[in-house]
């Protein structure tokens, strides 16, 4: 039985591997990364993350350079916190925008993280790359129809509305 959601495979078996190795992180990363400064009230951070169904928020300095990351788990494990700097995991692990997707994926696996800030030459945040972005790309490269927004994120956004 054929699967209508699947396109034909590349004719050359190494075609897929070649493309993914050279693709820069910026090509898959979300350019509308949520970010806040270290002194941001935790209630505002929580509201932003819930409203956008975000799995991470980047804490940045005054020049937009990543200082740390906040995940939903960070929010629940620091119940008395009042500012972003009190709950963020730091330092932020980041990659340059021209870093290959395979290297970015290796960094994420090594560090045990699902979100990776992508920075420019000056170290300023330009985007955020998630493990879901990479998996979505892998599925699409193999011909699967994978939407940009997950069912989980749509559900969370519906709750926040």
N, C-alpha and C positions, 0 to 999 in steps of 0.2 A: 504494500500500500504506500502511495507517495504522500509526502507531507507538503502541502501547498505553501507553507510558510518558509520553505527552504529553497534557496537558489542553487544553481549548479555550482559545484566545487571548482576551484581554480584548476586549469589543465596541468600545471606543473606542481608537483607535490611540495616544493620548497617555496612557491610563490607567496604563500601566507607568511611563513617565517621571515622571509626577507623584508616584507613590508613592515611588520611589527617591530623589528629590530631597529630600524632607522627613523621611525615616526617620533617626532619630539613630543615631550609631555604637554606642551602648550596646545597641541592639536586636539587633545581629548579633554583637557581640563575645563572646568566651568569658570567662566570669566567673572561671574557675579558672586564671588566668594563672600560669605558673611564675615565681617570683621568688626572689631571694637577695640577701644584702647583699654589698657590695664585698669584704669580707674572707673570703667563703666559699671553702673549698678547691675548687680546680678539679676535683678528682676527684669531689666531691659534685655539682657543677654538671653535669659530663659524665654521671654516673649518672642524675641526675634527667631530663635531656633524653632520654637513651636509653630509660629506663623509660617515659616518657610519649610518646615519638615526637614530641617537640617540635621545631619549627623555630626557636624563639626562647625565650630566658629574659630576663626583665627584672631588671636590677640596681637595687635600691632603697636609699634611705638609711633611717635609723632611723624616719622618719615615713611610710615607704611611698611616697615620691616617686621616680619613675624617674630614675636617674643615667645608665644606659647599657643596651645590649642585647648579648646574646651569641647568636650563631648557630652552627650546627655548623661552618661554615667558620672562624669565629674560633677554635674549639677546635683545629682541625688546623693553623692557621697560626701558633700560638703554643705550640710543643711543650714548652718549658721553663717555662711559666707555672705558678704555684702557687695564685694567687687569682683570683677573678672580675674584680677591677679591672684585672688585667694583660691580660686578653683582650677586655674589653668595648669596644664601639664607643660612644663618647660625644661629645657629650651625646645623651641619648635624645630623639628627636623624638616628641612625643605630641599627642593631641587631647583636647579636653574631651568628656565623655560625651554632650553634646547637639549636638555637631558633626554635620552631615549626612553621610550615607554618601558622597555625591558629593564633598564637600570632603575627607573622609578619604581617599578614593580618589585625589583629585588630589594630596594631600600625599604619599601613598605613591609615586605615579608621579614626582613632582618630585624626591623624595629618593632614589628608586631602592631602596626598601625593601619588604619583604613583610609585616612585622609592625609594628603601631603600638600603643603603650600608650595606653589610654583612662583619663583621670584625672577626678576630681571637682573641685568648686570649690576645694578646698584643695590641689590638685595631687597628691593621693594616687592610686595605682594602683587601679582598680576592675575592669579587664578588659584584654584584648588583642584587637585586631582584626587579622585576617590578610587578605591578598589572596584566599586561598581562601574565607574567610567571605563576602566580597563576591561572588565568582564563583558560589559555591553559591547565594546568595540570588538572583542574576540568573537562574540556571538554574531554580530553583524557581518564581520569578515567572512564567516562561514555561511552566510546567507539567511540567518534567522532574523525575524522582525522583532527587535527589542526596543521598546519605547524609551524616550529620554527620562521620563519620570516613572519611578516604580509604583506599583500598587500600594505599597506601604506608605510612601511619601504622600500620595494622593489622599490616602485615608487619614493620615496625621493632619494634613492641611484642612481636610473636611471637619475634623474635630476642633481645630483652632478657630475656624470661621464662625 
